[in-house]
Amino acid sequence: MTKIAVLGNGSWGSVLGSMLADNGNDVTFYGNIESVNEEINAKHTNSHYMKDWKLNETTKATGNLEEALDGAELVLFVLPTKAVRIVAKQVRKVLDKTGNKPLLVTATKGIEPGTKKLISEILTEEIYPNDQDKIVAISGPSHAENVAQKDLTAIACASTDEENAKKVQKIFSNDYVRFYTNDDLIGVEVGGAVKNVIAIAAGILVGQGYGDDAKAALMTRGLAEITRLGVNYFNAKPMTFSGLSGIGDLIVTCTSVNSRNWRAGKQIGEGKTLDYVLKNMGQVVEGATTVKAVHELSEEKHIDMPISEAIYRVLYENADVATEIKKMMGRAPKPEISL
C-alpha cells in the first residue's frame, strides 16, 4: 500500500484517486471547495464533477494541505495549469517542515503562459530544485468518464528516472488501465498540452459543419505542429509524438464529446464567444490558456504552427472562423514532411 495525496478533486482527480484506492492504496484528496470535500467524505460521491458515479469508499478528502500531505509517499497533481505554481509553493513549505520527499506525479496538461514552462518544470523549480528525476508525468488517451466506467485505457508515464517511472507504472496499473514507461518527460508533456489546442480546432470544424475528411486532415496536420514545437523548442524526441501522449491523446480529444476542449470549440464554431463558453463550461478548458503559450513559443522560435496561430486569432483577436479556414487552405504549397 502506498500513501497518496491527490491535489485536485475535479473529475479527473476524483477518478484517478478512486482508481488508486481500488488498487489498494491509501488516498487522500486535497481541494479548496469544502462542499465537494464534505460530499466525498459523507457519501463518496462528487456530483458537481461526476454525476451518477461513486468513489472508492476508502478515499477521504480535506481542505487542509498539511493533512493531505501527512506521510504521503506520492503526490499527484491534477490541478488546472494556472493553479499548479501556487499550490506547489504551498507544498514546498509543508515538505520543508516535515522533511518528507515524496515522488511527484503530474496529470495536468498545460503550458504556463508568460513563463512558457511545462508542469514538470514548475514542480522542479518550486519543490525539488535541480532534481527533476523525482517528477513523473502521466498522459495519454483517457477521459475521466471512460476510466470511471473501467473502459480499457493505455497511458504513458514519463520520467528522466526510469525507476521512478516504473514505480508509477506499478502503482497505477490495473486490469483496465495499462501504463507504459517513457523516458521523454518533456515530449510527453508537450503532446498532452498542445493537443488541447488542436481539439478546440476540431470542435470548431464540427461547429462549422465540416465532416470526416476535414477532421482527419486537421488531426494529422495538428500532430505535425505538435511534433514541430516539441522537437524544435523543447528538444523532445520525435517518436514520442507517435505514441500515447501524442497521436493517441490527440485522437481521443479531437473526437470525443467528453472533451471539454472539443465542446468549447464546437460552440465557438457555432458562433458563441469564448467568454460565453468559458463561463458556461463548468470546468477548465486548458486549451484556451495553452494556445496563448503556444503563440508565444512559436513566435519566439519562428516555428510554423498555422492551425494553432489561427485558433489564437479566433479566440483572442476576434478573427472570423471562415476567413481563417480560407486563409489556411490558401497558403503556399509545401512538402508534407518537414520539421
C-alpha positions as CSV (number, residue, x, y, z in Angstrom):
1,M,0.0,0.0,0.0
2,T,1.2,3.5,-0.9
3,K,0.0,6.6,0.8
4,I,-1.1,9.1,-1.9
5,A,-2.2,12.7,-1.8
6,V,-4.3,13.7,-4.7
7,L,-4.2,17.5,-5.2
8,G,-7.4,18.4,-7.1
9,N,-10.7,16.7,-6.8
10,G,-12.3,17.6,-10.1
11,S,-13.5,14.9,-12.5
12,W,-10.0,13.5,-13.5
13,G,-8.6,13.9,-10.0
14,S,-11.6,12.0,-8.5
15,V,-11.4,9.2,-11.0
16,L,-7.6,8.7,-10.7
17,G,-7.8,8.9,-6.9
18,S,-10.6,6.4,-6.7
19,M,-8.7,4.1,-9.2
20,L,-5.6,4.3,-7.0
21,A,-7.7,3.3,-4.0
22,D,-9.2,0.4,-6.0
23,N,-5.6,-0.6,-6.5
24,G,-5.2,-0.9,-2.7
25,N,-3.6,2.5,-1.9
26,D,-4.4,4.9,0.9
27,V,-5.7,8.0,-0.9
28,T,-6.5,11.5,0.5
29,F,-7.9,14.3,-1.8
30,Y,-7.0,17.9,-1.3
31,G,-9.4,20.5,-2.7
32,N,-10.5,24.1,-1.9
33,I,-14.2,23.6,-2.4
34,E,-15.4,22.5,1.0
35,S,-18.8,21.3,-0.2
36,V,-17.0,18.8,-2.5
37,N,-14.8,17.6,0.3
38,E,-17.8,17.1,2.6
39,E,-19.7,15.2,-0.1
40,I,-16.7,12.9,-0.8
41,N,-16.3,12.1,2.9
42,A,-20.0,11.7,3.7
43,K,-21.3,10.0,0.5
44,H,-18.2,9.1,-1.6
45,T,-19.7,10.9,-4.5
46,N,-18.7,14.1,-6.4
47,S,-21.9,15.2,-8.1
48,H,-20.5,18.6,-9.1
49,Y,-18.0,16.9,-11.4
50,M,-19.1,13.3,-11.9
51,K,-22.8,12.6,-11.8
52,D,-24.2,9.1,-11.0
53,W,-20.8,7.8,-10.0
54,K,-19.3,6.6,-6.7
55,L,-15.7,6.8,-5.5
56,N,-13.9,4.0,-3.7
57,E,-15.3,4.2,-0.1
58,T,-11.8,4.2,1.5
59,T,-11.0,7.6,-0.1
60,K,-11.2,10.8,2.0
61,A,-11.0,14.5,1.3
62,T,-9.7,17.6,3.1
63,G,-9.2,21.3,2.6
64,N,-6.0,21.1,4.8
65,L,-2.9,20.6,2.7
66,E,-0.7,19.5,5.7
67,E,-3.3,16.8,6.5
68,A,-3.3,15.6,2.9
69,L,0.5,15.5,2.6
70,D,1.0,13.9,6.0
71,G,3.1,10.8,5.4
72,A,2.4,10.9,1.6
73,E,4.9,8.8,-0.5
74,L,3.4,10.0,-3.7
75,V,1.7,13.4,-4.5
76,L,-0.5,13.5,-7.6
77,F,-1.1,16.9,-9.1
78,V,-4.4,17.1,-11.0
79,L,-4.9,20.9,-10.9
80,P,-5.6,23.5,-13.6
81,T,-2.3,24.8,-15.0
82,K,-2.9,28.2,-13.5
83,A,-3.1,26.8,-10.0
84,V,0.0,24.5,-10.1
85,R,2.6,27.0,-9.2
86,I,0.5,28.5,-6.4
87,V,-0.1,25.1,-4.8
88,A,3.4,23.9,-5.5
89,K,4.8,26.7,-3.4
90,Q,2.5,25.7,-0.5
91,V,3.6,22.0,-0.9
92,R,7.2,23.1,-0.6
93,K,6.6,24.8,2.7
94,V,4.9,21.7,4.1
95,L,7.6,19.4,2.9
96,D,10.4,21.6,4.2
97,K,8.7,21.5,7.6
98,T,8.2,17.7,7.6
99,G,11.4,16.7,5.7
100,N,9.3,14.3,3.6
101,K,10.4,13.7,0.0
102,P,7.5,12.1,-1.9
103,L,7.5,11.3,-5.6
104,L,5.6,13.9,-7.6
105,V,3.3,12.9,-10.4
106,T,1.5,15.3,-12.7
107,A,-1.6,14.6,-14.6
108,T,-2.1,18.3,-15.5
109,K,-1.8,19.0,-19.2
110,G,-0.8,22.6,-19.9
111,I,1.9,25.2,-20.5
112,E,2.2,28.2,-18.2
113,P,1.6,31.4,-20.1
114,G,4.3,34.0,-19.6
115,T,7.0,31.6,-18.3
116,K,6.2,29.1,-21.1
117,K,7.1,26.4,-18.5
118,L,5.8,22.8,-18.6
119,I,4.3,21.4,-15.4
120,S,7.3,19.3,-14.6
121,E,9.5,22.4,-14.9
122,I,7.2,24.3,-12.4
123,L,7.3,21.4,-9.9
124,T,11.1,21.2,-10.2
125,E,11.5,24.9,-9.7
126,E,9.1,25.2,-6.8
127,I,9.5,21.9,-4.9
128,Y,12.7,20.0,-6.0
129,P,15.2,22.4,-7.4
130,N,17.8,20.7,-9.6
131,D,16.1,17.3,-9.1
132,Q,13.8,16.7,-12.0
133,D,14.2,12.9,-11.5
134,K,11.6,12.9,-8.8
135,I,8.9,14.1,-11.2
136,V,6.7,11.8,-13.3
137,A,4.2,12.9,-15.9
138,I,1.2,10.7,-16.9
139,S,-0.5,11.5,-20.2
140,G,-2.4,9.6,-22.9
141,P,-5.8,9.0,-24.5
142,S,-8.1,9.0,-21.4
143,H,-11.2,10.7,-20.3
144,A,-12.4,10.6,-16.7
145,E,-15.8,9.5,-17.8
146,N,-14.4,6.4,-19.6
147,V,-11.9,5.4,-16.9
148,A,-14.7,5.8,-14.3
149,Q,-16.6,3.1,-16.3
150,K,-13.5,1.0,-16.4
151,D,-13.1,1.3,-20.2
152,L,-9.8,-0.2,-21.4
153,T,-7.2,2.6,-21.4
154,A,-3.5,3.0,-22.1
155,I,-1.4,5.8,-20.7
156,A,2.3,6.8,-20.7
157,C,4.2,7.6,-17.5
158,A,7.3,9.5,-18.2
159,S,10.3,10.5,-16.1
160,T,14.0,11.2,-16.5
161,D,14.5,8.4,-13.9
162,E,13.5,5.0,-15.2
163,E,13.0,3.5,-11.8
164,N,10.6,6.3,-10.8
165,A,8.6,5.8,-14.0
166,K,8.4,2.0,-13.2
167,K,7.2,2.8,-9.6
168,V,4.3,4.8,-11.0
169,Q,3.6,2.2,-13.6
170,K,3.3,-0.4,-10.9
171,I,1.2,1.7,-8.5
172,F,-1.2,3.0,-11.2
173,S,-1.7,-0.1,-13.5
174,N,-4.6,-2.5,-13.1
175,D,-6.8,-4.7,-15.3
176,Y,-8.4,-1.9,-17.2
177,V,-5.7,0.8,-17.3
178,R,-2.3,-0.1,-18.7
179,F,0.7,2.2,-18.2
180,Y,3.8,2.3,-20.4
181,T,7.0,3.9,-19.3
182,N,8.7,6.6,-21.3
183,D,12.0,8.5,-20.8
184,D,10.9,11.6,-22.7
185,L,9.3,13.6,-19.9
186,I,9.2,16.8,-21.9
187,G,7.9,15.3,-25.1
188,V,5.1,13.5,-23.2
189,E,4.1,16.8,-21.6
190,V,4.2,18.8,-24.8
191,G,1.9,16.2,-26.5
192,G,-0.6,16.3,-23.6
193,A,-0.7,20.0,-23.5
194,V,-0.8,21.1,-27.2
195,K,-3.3,18.5,-28.3
196,N,-5.9,20.6,-26.4
197,V,-5.4,23.5,-28.8
198,I,-6.0,21.1,-31.8
199,A,-9.0,19.7,-30.1
200,I,-10.6,23.2,-30.0
201,A,-9.9,23.5,-33.7
202,A,-11.6,20.1,-34.2
203,G,-14.6,21.2,-32.4
204,I,-14.7,24.4,-34.4
205,L,-14.7,22.4,-37.7
206,V,-17.7,20.4,-36.4
207,G,-19.5,23.5,-35.3
208,Q,-18.9,24.9,-38.8
209,G,-20.5,21.8,-40.4
210,Y,-17.3,20.1,-41.8
211,G,-17.1,16.3,-41.9
212,D,-14.7,13.4,-41.5
213,D,-12.2,14.4,-44.2
214,A,-11.6,17.8,-42.6
215,K,-11.3,16.3,-39.1
216,A,-8.7,13.8,-40.4
217,A,-6.7,16.5,-42.1
218,L,-6.8,18.7,-39.0
219,M,-5.6,15.9,-36.7
220,T,-2.8,14.9,-39.0
221,R,-1.5,18.4,-39.6
222,G,-2.1,19.2,-36.0
223,L,0.2,16.3,-35.0
224,A,2.8,17.8,-37.3
225,E,2.6,21.1,-35.4
226,I,2.8,19.4,-32.0
227,T,5.9,17.5,-33.1
228,R,7.5,20.6,-34.7
229,L,7.1,22.5,-31.4
230,G,8.2,19.6,-29.2
231,V,11.3,18.9,-31.2
232,N,12.4,22.5,-32.2
233,Y,11.6,24.3,-28.9
234,F,11.7,21.6,-26.2
235,N,14.2,19.2,-27.7
236,A,11.7,16.3,-27.4
237,K,12.1,13.0,-29.2
238,P,10.1,12.9,-32.5
239,M,8.9,9.3,-31.9
240,T,7.2,10.4,-28.7
241,F,4.5,12.1,-30.7
242,S,3.7,8.8,-32.5
243,G,2.8,7.4,-29.1
244,L,0.1,7.5,-26.5
245,S,0.7,11.1,-25.4
246,G,0.9,12.3,-29.0
247,I,-1.3,10.8,-31.6
248,G,-3.2,8.7,-29.0
249,D,-4.3,11.6,-26.9
250,L,-4.9,13.7,-30.0
251,I,-7.4,11.2,-31.4
252,V,-9.5,10.9,-28.3
253,T,-9.5,14.6,-27.5
254,C,-10.4,15.6,-31.1
255,T,-13.2,13.1,-31.5
256,S,-15.0,12.7,-28.1
257,V,-17.9,14.6,-26.7
258,N,-16.2,14.1,-23.3
259,S,-13.5,16.5,-24.3
260,R,-14.1,20.0,-22.8
261,N,-11.8,21.5,-25.4
262,W,-13.7,19.9,-28.3
263,R,-17.0,21.0,-26.8
264,A,-15.7,24.5,-26.4
265,G,-14.5,24.6,-30.0
266,K,-17.8,23.3,-31.3
267,Q,-19.7,26.1,-29.5
268,I,-17.3,28.7,-30.9
269,G,-17.7,27.2,-34.4
270,E,-21.5,27.6,-33.9
271,G,-21.0,31.3,-33.2
272,K,-20.7,31.6,-29.4
273,T,-18.0,33.8,-27.9
274,L,-15.1,32.5,-25.9
275,D,-16.2,34.4,-22.8
276,Y,-19.7,32.8,-23.0
277,V,-18.2,29.3,-23.5
278,L,-15.7,29.6,-20.6
279,K,-18.4,30.9,-18.2
280,N,-20.8,28.1,-19.0
281,M,-18.5,25.1,-19.4
282,G,-18.4,24.5,-15.6
283,Q,-14.8,23.1,-15.8
284,V,-11.4,24.4,-17.0
285,V,-10.8,24.5,-20.8
286,E,-7.0,24.1,-20.7
287,G,-6.6,24.6,-24.5
288,A,-7.8,28.2,-24.2
289,T,-4.9,29.1,-22.0
290,T,-2.4,26.8,-23.6
291,V,-2.9,28.5,-27.0
292,K,-1.5,31.7,-25.5
293,A,1.7,30.0,-24.5
294,V,1.9,28.2,-27.8
295,H,1.5,31.5,-29.6
296,E,4.4,33.0,-27.6
297,L,6.6,29.9,-28.2
298,S,6.0,29.8,-31.9
299,E,6.7,33.5,-32.3
300,E,9.9,33.3,-30.3
301,K,11.5,30.5,-32.3
302,H,9.7,31.2,-35.6
303,I,8.0,27.8,-35.6
304,D,5.4,27.2,-38.3
305,M,2.1,26.4,-36.5
306,P,-0.7,27.7,-38.7
307,I,-3.5,25.9,-37.0
308,S,-2.5,27.0,-33.5
309,E,-2.0,30.5,-34.7
310,A,-5.4,30.6,-36.4
311,I,-7.0,29.4,-33.1
312,Y,-5.2,32.1,-31.2
313,R,-6.5,34.7,-33.6
314,V,-10.1,33.4,-33.3
315,L,-10.0,33.2,-29.5
316,Y,-8.1,36.4,-28.7
317,E,-8.2,38.7,-31.8
318,N,-11.8,38.2,-32.8
319,A,-10.8,36.7,-36.1
320,D,-13.6,35.3,-38.3
321,V,-13.5,31.4,-38.4
322,A,-14.5,31.1,-42.0
323,T,-11.8,33.6,-43.0
324,E,-9.1,31.8,-41.0
325,I,-10.1,28.5,-42.7
326,K,-9.9,30.1,-46.1
327,K,-6.5,31.6,-45.4
328,M,-5.1,28.3,-44.2
329,M,-6.3,26.4,-47.2
330,G,-4.9,29.0,-49.5
331,R,-1.4,29.1,-48.1
332,A,1.6,28.5,-50.5
333,P,2.2,24.8,-51.4
334,K,4.8,22.9,-49.3
335,P,6.1,19.4,-48.6
336,E,4.1,17.3,-46.2
337,I,7.0,16.1,-44.1
338,S,9.1,18.8,-42.5
339,L,10.3,19.8,-39.1
